[in-house]
């Protein structure tokens, strides 16, 4: 089972690299969003510094969801999903591995480049460190929540918009605590630790529950 899951993980990574795409498209979309906001807000550096964590978290959320509608749809179209449904490997583990591959190729690059874009939003070194840590802890939850929406809409043509409508309300708690962790002052570590711990708990809850919900949706779609 372990060899099959490892092969599936590297298959997802190779497909993402071969299609050229999820990471680069997400980063470009992230860059566009992070660039537009300063023009809309204006040149006030103090205002940009206050709004920076929220701007970057919203940009990461939308960029992460950009390619999630294809997470299972390509497998559904080429028949791979039918093989996964009849495989001896639990479908929940397959979903979790596919989410891990998507996070590695899509969300992790955003976490890496976020501090660079944070400089344009007047973020100091401490703020950039808090932002990066909060994104690293919170983006797995975004990917797994998005996977549930992708599984629900797997059999629908052009289901990306419906997936966004389903996923965005569920992602609001992650966004709230992510912005709270990234935006709290560095002088008091206790308020920073509290939202970060809740953010970690949300990611762990998503890891525990989302694969089962997505697997159930995929089984229903395969009937």
C-alpha positions as CSV (number, residue, x, y, z in Angstrom):
1,X,0.0,0.0,0.0
2,X,2.8,2.4,0.9
3,X,4.5,1.9,-2.5
4,X,1.2,2.6,-4.3
5,X,0.6,5.8,-2.3
6,X,4.1,7.0,-2.9
7,X,3.7,6.3,-6.6
8,X,0.5,8.3,-6.6
9,X,2.1,11.2,-4.8
10,X,4.9,11.5,-7.3
11,X,2.4,11.1,-10.1
12,X,0.6,14.1,-8.9
13,X,3.8,16.1,-8.6
14,X,4.9,15.1,-12.1
15,X,1.5,16.0,-13.6
16,X,1.7,19.4,-12.0
17,X,5.2,20.0,-13.4
18,X,4.3,18.6,-16.8
19,X,1.2,20.8,-17.2
20,X,3.4,23.7,-16.3
21,X,1.1,25.0,-14.2
22,X,-0.5,25.1,-10.9
23,X,2.4,26.7,-9.1
24,X,3.3,29.3,-11.7
25,X,-0.4,30.2,-12.4
26,X,-1.0,30.5,-8.6
27,X,2.1,32.7,-8.1
28,X,1.2,35.0,-11.0
29,X,-2.4,35.3,-9.7
30,X,-1.0,36.0,-6.2
31,X,1.3,38.6,-7.6
32,X,-1.6,40.3,-9.4
33,X,-3.7,40.5,-6.3
34,X,-0.9,41.6,-4.1
35,X,0.0,44.4,-6.6
36,X,-3.5,45.7,-7.1
37,X,-4.3,46.2,-3.4
38,X,-1.6,48.9,-2.8
39,X,-2.9,50.9,-5.8
40,X,-6.4,50.7,-4.4
41,X,-5.4,51.5,-0.8
42,X,-3.0,54.3,-1.6
43,X,0.6,55.1,-0.6
44,X,0.0,55.3,3.1
45,X,2.6,52.9,4.5
46,X,1.0,52.7,8.0
47,X,-2.3,51.6,6.4
48,X,-0.5,49.1,4.2
49,X,1.3,47.7,7.1
50,X,-1.9,47.1,9.0
51,X,-3.8,45.6,6.0
52,X,-0.8,43.6,4.7
53,X,-1.5,40.3,6.5
54,X,-5.2,40.3,5.5
55,X,-4.3,41.2,1.9
56,X,-1.8,38.4,1.6
57,X,-3.9,35.8,3.3
58,X,-6.9,36.6,0.9
59,X,-4.5,36.4,-2.0
60,X,-3.2,33.0,-0.9
61,X,-6.7,31.7,-0.3
62,X,-7.9,32.6,-3.8
63,X,-4.6,31.4,-5.4
64,X,-4.8,28.1,-3.6
65,X,-8.4,27.5,-4.8
66,X,-7.4,28.4,-8.4
67,X,-6.6,24.9,-9.5
68,X,-8.4,22.8,-7.0
69,X,-11.4,22.2,-9.3
70,X,-9.2,19.9,-11.4
71,X,-7.9,17.9,-8.4
72,X,-10.3,15.0,-9.2
73,X,-11.9,16.1,-12.4
74,X,-9.0,15.0,-14.6
75,X,-9.1,11.5,-13.0
76,X,-12.9,11.4,-13.5
77,X,-12.5,12.3,-17.2
78,X,-9.7,9.8,-18.1
79,X,-11.2,6.9,-16.0
80,X,-8.5,6.9,-13.3
81,X,-11.1,7.7,-10.7
82,X,-12.9,4.5,-11.4
83,X,-9.7,2.6,-10.7
84,X,-9.2,4.5,-7.5
85,X,-12.7,3.6,-6.3
86,X,-12.1,-0.1,-6.9
87,X,-8.6,-0.1,-5.6
88,X,-7.6,-2.1,-2.5
89,X,-6.1,1.1,-1.1
90,X,-8.5,3.1,1.0
91,X,-10.0,6.0,-0.9
92,X,-9.5,8.3,2.0
93,X,-5.7,7.7,1.9
94,X,-5.7,8.4,-1.9
95,X,-7.5,11.7,-1.3
96,X,-5.0,12.6,1.4
97,X,-2.0,11.8,-0.8
98,X,-3.5,13.8,-3.8
99,X,-4.1,16.7,-1.4
100,X,-0.5,16.5,-0.2
101,X,0.8,16.6,-3.8
102,X,-1.4,19.6,-4.6
103,X,-0.2,21.4,-1.5
104,X,3.4,20.7,-2.3
105,X,3.1,22.0,-5.9
106,X,0.6,24.9,-5.3
107,X,0.4,26.1,-1.8
108,X,4.0,25.7,-0.7
109,X,5.4,27.9,-3.5
110,X,2.9,30.6,-2.3
111,X,4.2,30.3,1.2
112,X,7.8,30.7,0.0
113,X,7.1,33.8,-2.1
114,X,4.7,35.5,0.3
115,X,7.5,37.3,2.2
116,X,8.7,38.8,-1.0
117,X,5.3,40.3,-1.8
118,X,5.0,41.3,1.9
119,X,7.9,43.7,1.4
120,X,5.7,45.7,-1.1
121,X,3.1,46.0,1.7
122,X,5.4,47.6,4.2
123,X,5.8,44.5,6.4
124,X,8.8,44.4,8.7
125,X,10.9,41.3,9.3
126,X,8.9,40.2,12.4
127,X,5.6,40.6,10.5
128,X,7.0,38.6,7.5
129,X,8.1,35.8,9.9
130,X,4.6,35.6,11.5
131,X,3.0,35.7,8.1
132,X,5.1,32.8,6.7
133,X,4.6,30.7,9.8
134,X,0.8,31.3,9.8
135,X,0.6,30.4,6.1
136,X,2.7,27.3,6.6
137,X,0.4,26.1,9.3
138,X,-2.9,27.2,7.7
139,X,-2.6,26.4,4.0
140,X,-3.0,22.6,4.5
141,X,-6.5,23.3,5.8
142,X,-7.3,25.4,2.8
143,X,-6.2,22.6,0.4
144,X,-8.2,19.9,2.3
145,X,-11.3,22.0,2.5
146,X,-11.0,22.8,-1.2
147,X,-10.6,19.0,-1.9
148,X,-14.1,18.4,-0.4
149,X,-15.6,21.0,-2.7
150,X,-13.7,19.5,-5.7
151,X,-15.0,16.1,-4.8
152,X,-18.6,17.4,-4.6
153,X,-18.4,19.0,-8.0
154,X,-16.3,16.3,-9.7
155,X,-19.0,15.3,-12.2
156,X,-20.1,18.8,-13.1
157,X,-18.8,20.6,-16.1
158,X,-17.4,24.0,-15.3
159,X,-17.9,23.3,-11.6
160,X,-15.1,25.7,-10.5
161,X,-17.6,28.5,-9.6
162,X,-19.8,26.2,-7.6
163,X,-16.8,24.8,-5.8
164,X,-15.7,28.3,-4.8
165,X,-19.2,29.1,-3.5
166,X,-19.1,25.9,-1.4
167,X,-15.6,26.2,-0.2
168,X,-15.2,29.9,0.7
169,X,-17.6,30.0,3.6
170,X,-15.9,26.9,5.1
171,X,-12.5,28.6,4.7
172,X,-13.5,31.8,6.6
173,X,-12.4,30.4,10.1
174,X,-9.0,29.6,8.6
175,X,-8.8,33.1,7.1
176,X,-9.8,34.8,10.4
177,X,-7.3,33.0,12.6
178,X,-4.6,33.2,9.9
179,X,-4.9,36.9,9.7
180,X,-5.0,37.2,13.5
181,X,-1.8,35.2,13.9
182,X,0.0,37.1,11.1
183,X,-1.2,40.6,12.2
184,X,-0.7,40.5,16.0
185,X,2.3,42.5,17.3
186,X,5.5,40.7,17.9
187,X,6.0,42.3,21.3
188,X,3.5,39.9,23.0
189,X,4.0,36.2,22.0
190,X,0.9,35.0,23.9
191,X,-1.7,36.5,21.5
192,X,0.3,35.3,18.6
193,X,0.5,31.7,19.9
194,X,-3.2,31.5,20.6
195,X,-4.5,32.0,17.0
196,X,-1.6,30.1,15.6
197,X,-2.5,27.1,17.8
198,X,-6.2,27.4,16.7
199,X,-5.0,27.5,13.1
200,X,-3.0,24.4,13.6
201,X,-6.0,22.7,15.2
202,X,-8.1,23.6,12.1
203,X,-5.5,22.1,9.8
204,X,-5.3,18.9,11.9
205,X,-9.1,18.7,12.0
206,X,-9.1,19.1,8.2
207,X,-6.5,16.3,7.8
208,X,-8.7,14.1,10.0
209,X,-12.1,14.8,8.5
210,X,-11.8,16.2,5.0
211,X,-10.5,12.9,3.3
212,X,-13.5,11.1,4.6
213,X,-15.9,13.7,3.4
214,X,-14.2,13.9,0.0
215,X,-14.1,10.2,-0.4
216,X,-17.8,9.9,0.4
217,X,-18.6,12.5,-2.3
218,X,-16.4,10.7,-4.8
219,X,-18.1,7.4,-4.1
220,X,-21.5,9.0,-4.6
221,X,-20.4,10.6,-7.9
222,X,-19.1,7.2,-9.0
223,X,-22.4,5.4,-8.5
